[in-house]
Amino acid sequence: MSRWKCGIEGCDARFKDVENAIIHQTTEHTRHECKVCGTIVPDGYFAIRHAFDEHTRAEFVRAYDADSSAVRVREEIKSSVEDEADLNSVVQTLREEGAL
């Protein structure tokens, strides 16, 4: 059974590991423009990481018209990915593929 799903709206792709899910999000979906600062980042995990590492939760809530539930969901996704993923290998693979 595939434990990880893409999670980007309209995509039903599933993956056996989180690394392949992140690579998919980065290479198969359009980039996301941060509504706080305008930075263009890959959608999915990298967009969540950017929002919460670069901005305050309050900035996220205001820019995305979000609520505390939306923040919690994204924090849980970020934590789950970071607990399991070998992010160094993901970045290396994406660089080798020219996606970063």
C-alpha positions in Angstrom: 0.0 0.0 0.0 1.2 3.5 -0.9 1.6 5.5 2.3 2.3 8.9 0.9 0.0 10.8 -1.5 0.9 13.9 -3.5 -1.6 16.1 -1.6 -1.7 18.8 -4.2 -5.3 19.6 -5.2 -6.5 17.4 -8.0 -3.6 15.0 -7.9 -4.3 11.4 -6.8 -0.7 10.2 -7.2 0.5 7.9 -4.3 4.1 6.8 -3.4 5.7 4.2 -1.3 8.1 6.7 0.2 8.0 10.4 1.0 11.1 11.2 -1.0 9.4 10.2 -4.3 6.3 12.2 -3.3 8.4 15.4 -2.8 10.2 14.8 -6.1 6.9 14.3 -7.8 5.5 17.6 -6.3 8.6 19.4 -7.4 8.9 18.1 -10.9 5.3 17.4 -12.0 3.4 20.4 -10.6 3.6 24.1 -11.3 5.5 26.4 -8.9 3.8 28.3 -6.1 4.1 32.0 -5.5 4.3 32.8 -1.8 1.5 35.3 -1.0 3.6 36.8 1.8 6.8 37.6 0.0 6.3 36.7 -3.7 9.1 34.0 -3.8 8.4 31.2 -6.3 8.8 27.8 -4.7 7.8 24.2 -5.7 4.3 23.4 -4.6 3.6 20.9 -1.8 6.2 20.3 1.0 8.6 22.9 -0.2 5.9 25.6 -0.2 4.8 24.6 3.3 8.4 24.6 4.5 9.0 28.1 3.0 5.9 29.5 4.6 6.7 28.3 8.1 10.4 28.7 8.0 10.5 32.1 6.4 7.3 33.7 7.8 5.4 33.8 11.0 2.2 31.9 11.5 0.3 35.2 11.7 1.7 36.3 8.3 0.6 33.0 6.8 -2.9 33.3 8.2 -3.3 36.8 6.9 -1.9 36.2 3.4 -3.8 33.0 2.8 -7.0 33.9 4.7 -6.3 30.7 6.7 -7.3 29.7 10.2 -5.6 27.8 13.0 -6.8 24.5 11.6 -5.1 25.1 8.3 -1.9 26.0 10.1 -2.1 22.8 12.2 -2.6 20.6 9.2 0.4 22.1 7.4 2.6 21.9 10.5 1.7 18.2 10.8 2.6 17.6 7.2 5.9 19.4 7.6 6.7 17.5 10.8 5.7 14.1 9.3 7.8 14.7 6.2 10.8 15.9 8.1 10.6 12.9 10.5 10.8 10.4 7.7 12.4 12.0 4.6 16.0 12.0 3.7 15.8 15.6 2.5 19.5 15.7 1.5 18.9 12.9 -1.0 15.8 14.6 -2.3 17.7 17.9 -2.9 20.6 16.0 -4.6 18.2 14.1 -6.9 16.3 17.3 -7.8 19.6 19.1 -8.5 20.8 16.2 -10.7 17.5 16.4 -12.6 17.8 20.2 -13.0 14.7 20.8 -11.0 16.3 23.0 -8.4 
